[in-house]
Amino acid sequence: QLQASGGGLVQAGGSLRLSCAANRRILGLNVVGWYRQAPGKQRELVADIRSGRYSNYADSVKGRFTISRDIEKNTVYLQMNSLEPEDTAVYYCTARQGNLNYWGQGTQVTVSS
């Protein structure tokens, strides 16, 4: 129900834009955003949008990543600039509200040094 895309291999300092498409009902939930999981590490929050307006970022990506939502296209984006090898992970989009919790299938981002 959440389709993530846009991952790939990029050199350090480069950019990628991830997209997450879903139906309007799911993307209209209170919290939509992105998590990531690197090998051997726990899944962590990257960025999310709350109540359609308030953006929240992990300290490690502040100033480099931007989350946005296009209601007309039923898509949430994660623009990632100045990528670092430490950003290498599988990125998952998510939407949740109350007992509802949806996860996409994940898209691999690999940043080479």
C-alpha positions in Angstrom: 0.0 0.0 0.0 3.1 2.2 0.2 5.4 2.0 -2.7 8.9 3.5 -2.2 11.3 4.2 -5.1 14.2 6.3 -6.0 17.1 4.5 -4.2 20.4 3.7 -5.8 24.1 4.1 -5.7 25.6 7.6 -5.5 28.9 9.0 -4.6 29.5 11.0 -1.4 28.3 14.5 -1.8 25.6 13.5 -4.3 21.9 13.7 -4.1 18.9 11.4 -4.4 15.2 11.9 -4.2 13.1 9.1 -2.7 9.4 8.9 -3.5 6.6 7.1 -1.6 3.3 6.6 -3.4 0.1 5.5 -1.7 -3.6 6.2 -1.8 -4.9 9.5 -0.3 -6.4 7.8 2.7 -3.1 6.4 3.8 -1.1 9.5 3.1 -3.7 11.6 4.9 -2.8 9.8 8.2 -1.4 12.0 11.0 2.2 11.0 10.6 3.9 10.2 7.3 7.6 9.8 6.9 10.8 7.9 6.4 12.8 5.5 8.4 16.1 3.8 7.6 18.0 0.7 8.7 21.6 0.1 8.1 23.2 -3.3 8.3 23.6 -4.4 11.9 21.7 -1.4 13.2 18.3 -0.7 14.4 15.7 1.0 12.3 15.7 4.8 12.9 13.6 7.8 12.1 14.9 10.0 9.3 12.1 12.5 8.9 8.4 12.8 9.2 5.5 15.2 8.7 3.0 15.5 11.5 -0.6 16.8 11.0 0.3 17.7 7.4 2.5 20.6 8.5 5.2 20.0 11.1 8.4 18.5 9.8 10.7 16.5 12.1 14.3 15.4 11.3 16.9 13.2 12.8 19.9 15.3 13.9 22.2 13.5 11.5 20.2 14.6 8.5 19.2 18.2 9.4 20.2 20.7 6.8 20.8 17.9 4.2 17.4 16.2 3.8 14.0 17.6 3.1 10.7 15.8 3.5 7.7 17.0 1.5 4.2 15.8 0.6 2.3 16.3 -2.7 -1.3 15.7 -1.9 -2.3 16.0 -5.6 0.1 13.2 -6.5 -0.5 11.2 -3.4 3.3 11.1 -2.9 5.7 11.8 -0.1 9.3 12.7 -1.0 12.6 12.7 0.7 15.2 14.9 -1.0 18.6 13.9 0.2 21.6 16.2 -0.5 25.2 16.1 0.5 24.9 12.3 1.0 27.5 10.6 3.2 28.6 7.0 3.4 26.8 6.8 6.8 23.5 7.4 5.0 23.8 4.0 3.4 20.7 2.0 4.4 17.4 0.6 3.3 14.9 3.5 3.5 11.3 2.8 4.4 8.3 5.0 4.1 5.6 4.8 6.7 2.2 6.3 7.6 0.5 5.9 11.0 -2.3 7.2 13.1 -3.6 5.6 16.3 -3.7 1.8 15.7 -3.1 2.2 12.0 0.5 1.7 10.9 1.6 1.1 7.3 5.1 0.4 6.0 6.5 0.4 2.5 8.8 -2.3 1.1 12.0 -0.3 1.4 14.4 1.1 -1.1 18.2 0.7 -0.9 20.4 3.7 -0.8 24.2 3.2 -1.1 26.6 6.0 -0.8 30.2 5.3 -1.9 33.2 7.2 -0.5 
